[in-house]
Amino acid sequence: MVLIYESDPLDTDDARGRFYHVCRGRVDSNELTVPPPDKPHECERCGVELETEDFFIAQVKGSV
């Protein structure tokens, strides 16, 4: 898995989820946003392209 989705507890007004990229076995601390369908995120270090669909799959699977 190259994306991790972390969700906040739902008992707060600002509850939301956050996406993080796992690059070469390490979690990048920079939070990612869901990209538009025609502009995937590309990791400069490992070359992985993270498309919109990848974010939705990570969200369904939840955090690892």
C-alpha positions, 0 to 999 in steps of 0.5 A, a space after each residue: 500500500 502506498 497511501 495511508 488514510 487516518 480518520 479523526 474521532 467523529 465526536 469533534 466538529 472538525 472531524 475529517 480524514 488525512 492521507 499520507 504517502 508511504 514512500 520506500 517503506 516510510 510514511 511521508 509526514 506531508 498530508 496529501 489532498 485528493 487530486 483532480 482526476 486529470 492531475 495525479 500526484 507524482 512522488 519525486 523520490 519513488 516515481 509512484 503516481 497517486 490517482 484519485 481512485 487510489 485515494 478512495 481505495 485507501 479511504 475504504 480500506 482505512 488506516 493500516 
